[in-house]
């Protein structure tokens, strides 16, 4: 994509005259007269709410003669933009940069970079109810606008911006300047201007269009914007843009407006403070506040200045390393424009002055979602400094499911570790003792349910730090939903491979680590490999039996201690990857299950020894159609427990499963 040709815009009026502002420039265009006469409705149809983002982008580039109305992020005020330009998209510069001119007067007009995702966004959902066009046109006061009721069948599909018919540009610009972009005041001004336009050209044959009927889309849009309706989203802007794009706007402005060779720049060096301190400084300050890159930063700085008077030790997002700041901003972004600010909750988290407050904030997120997990104080400390990378599989840091737990992550956190290292210098503790006291162990869950809770907790943290709709959260939601729907299959995978859960969680954590590592170095999210966050692809590999992942050497199976060469039974914990023990020891939470439909030919026979014939043979049995092996305790002994690894077979077997089990029992008996 090449730079938009500014020559057409410069000479569109038919001569080389320059104008005092963009309103006068627009008024002199031949296209403005044609639209005013008989093409008003076609102008609004060109930017209907349902046109695609691609078409919208192209039309904004084509309609260089047109002014557009949009809602700013700061104060929800309305403003004008025009001359949308693009650069880049070539083999040597693949990134496409977009900008437009905001405002129409020489003092207020500035080149800005918009949030293109919001700018091109297609209107979705049901149409919005609006008052009838007659009732809107009858409104003459603010009170009457406030009391307008929606029509019974009148609806409208708005985009996040709307074109302005040329005859309204001057009045719209004046109203925005006088009322600070107030939507209700602007609506009343547009209503009066439309009536005046129709009265002025009522007897002229060239003016086919009646603005009362043709400008209804504009009236609907401004009405909804005045109500701050959610269907019209504010379009974020920033003053940052590449120098090449700045030069495009500089040349364009110099060719069209008088006395602008040194004024259309990002800086304000051309402002004469002594002569016009009121009018010249007011709008530039508003632009700084309006820009996405400085809006919240300005407000935050004001807050920080107040807090520092009473709490000198307060932390903030700006105090974490720059690379971590960039990682979080890029991960929070959508499309080409990188988010300048993180979400409000995460900002408060980085301001926490103590580890206790920060831990309480994170763990409260899990409680609200009914997730049985928590974050350790060691992990919280790392997160407070923006350390979201899972640097070491045995270190409780980073954004990873492996370091989230439903109980204390480690017997010694990093504070305890620090105390131990300090004691070493005083009491000469041996190196082996230091190693034992400071060793950190990551423990993986044994059950599908625990794994799902861990991954849900990770999704909640991603949403907390990166905002709603970020790539990891979407991938994790897809993965956990599939887990919920396929628990039986996952249990079968666990029986086949006791390392299955650690492999899955390590794989997800590693891919998230890779993506966040790219975010640290990227300028925008489009520069990263978002395929890393497609965790649904991992589940597809699991379903197709193609999932393969080699665990790091640091992940190992815990074994119970031995006493006099006899293995001591470990205390079973539902969340530890210990070896399987008799589950009836687990807090007396299991229940006996009796087989009420036991077949006579399968029952333990008189004189038949269970230990000799059947004990430990279930794991060697055939796979049934229900997805597991037949439990011999349930079908031969007639009873078992509800936490049995093969409890899916604790039913009355039929058809092929019944015949398969019967053959297996006969083979064990040697029949």
Steps between C-alpha positions, in 0.01 A plus 500: 500500500643835401450842651168657409545758227451842654496683167136418444410640838703813436345588167154362559350847506602553138774754572816543702344729762575448866243538777496621858369169640377158391134609508565762235701246302210252512245763404695582180507139375283416196414170667347686795250674275406175327444320831293786639280502190413134449745252658452540874335162550770319292766654725349339809436171319871480413581462869215282621556304818521163325774571244813294567813636664689459173240701305486759775878547485492541122213748504661713768806522273285584197278763666771763545245782450281388792494599868402241762360523851624271782508473878823564690615292795559800722177639637298318228496826301427496129754618244577504126761307307587500129771403246565143616846402370694171494867424448687169493374161386793452264760224468754719679257638761223251568348693792208724402476829691176697502432862590247778454466872564293580808319834508438760230651831613869578469531526879330168570584281200763239583610171342407206725538122495162331564421163651431330166321203656230734632511724193427217255280294734183357345171563680381172652199391699143619470405845376468774761166663571485875428230770495318568174658755269196726542531510879874573479446787254233646730743529793613857566643487854729276703208394719303388195795293375534336842133394499495356148351149494599225259263431216307174500672370186785749445846341524852583385832311455776753583872480421753662729509804269266675254566716190388864513312651208706795367246773574517406870880501544536865606207487743615168649853635545374821662271309736778263607730796571239687701356208699817290542347228285177462696274258311167651599603853405636372170176312424294817549739694276476236225119501521489877453756492215304232315182706522682811380659309209165364379336842530783669310496258205132414500431661161825404327469222241862393538446404864311172471578371850307620803737484794217413741462160337853438374691587819305272732802270552704795625222607736463145637878471549539832682198421718652167610839665554339768717360219715848341516343182360723191512430428131733790411847439641750780554794483258829526686772718349865567563733772378772243430553413133792431264682804361409394145131528581552831678661635184198391295270710718746787508515520119124458471430778747756740352347452155143561613510755784660841525777573749552139607860427399617489859187431702384148416751316712487297815673769698349833592795727421293717262255609772538861608430471871494869570248578224259210524564302815131417541406379153833350398576296811154373578460259207857359501453411867172331415677303226755376749221389733306344215788294367491136607873517569466779756141508624522252783868573553419862582228401744719232655784742552267734683391213723858387562601851602223500761579153629871573533422769757362236737662176382858541376542124450212458255570302183362556152506354153764754394745365757524152352769434236438658160513164321227365729290812440526448126413132534179575691401784264552290187320200652208732585475639146266430213616542141763748387466757779682402820315575821661791681336410829409177676159433650398675818509197732853406397610860556372479858684170546836654407431780749461258793748591772509155665511141383202422724273751324609379157444132590154579635412681175605204281342232717176696513482463121495121539234513771268704278534234226460211753845371403666292770848642455725762650820689429795468738673802650818410308316506166316821596830676569626411153177618335513832686820579309354394168694171489240306299748269325522142625880505516564175684278199554614486864461869577162633622486787256329591178159463344467120492248240613785302656560759772134543593379278781202439725732491802833658594729457203814431697596441863746789464429805290758753386477694829585188698775430251647840564500438875677169455773654288547769761534239776770325303735792551447489876485134589685334210215271390626225274448525125281189498275647768468823308404304188229308687357805672484715188392238247174582323276226365226550241223245552258397230141382547390138467142552388337653194292731721809642673670558165194686368495721811867586452447596134188702584702686762767573238229635265371730776851636558552560126172695486603693812836612357416524127131594497195326353539321167878453505648210304606273792161535674317398183726199449470388863122536497481283189729238659316482835161481329620199302638346820161540669332321208754216477588410860454126444748501213751697707472255790579220259809694384612539861466126561714432194765758593543621858702797369216613271384795716851643560572467127184692405553776756871538418416520129244777556733688737789475255295630205371790710860571603608509134222744407568733794870495415413626151273767653798641693679582175203575269363840401145367465317173548499436125877455521456196727422136423145487638482133395685428826177589685280267294471244780200344327749350253666316791168342593442394140836320507391328823177382339687368196763332723767723342594691816867456585695708752825420676502611860801701622751306709402713800153342504509166671271261683507522878562173683422418859787450748614152601556364851709187535460433129121514539315772317304726727157592372495873426226725619278544196430850377254554216715770348843328505651279232580222751477133415157341530410383852197335650245777448286390789753681723401836353323683783218243505342677203445186288183289492446131449328402176320162493414309184126440516503319164798268550503204263510161666765360261738788584473479881796378706454126530519287811861410563625755241779728631457867401867587554620211288258533207378859473704743714670769289369358173253777418773721349582214259142468384356587159374848412121517493288712269414726795863616509660308786589148617253282697539534878542145638427609857160632398400213273669204675507605867180699462620822660751782448546870581375809315855634446612187311709567189257281305174624652352562154456121487300498825183441302306205362701404194313405184556379145865486389639641829327219690644234268850653512499507882372144515784378275755688712377343826502154341858551382610591853338180628673299230178395334 
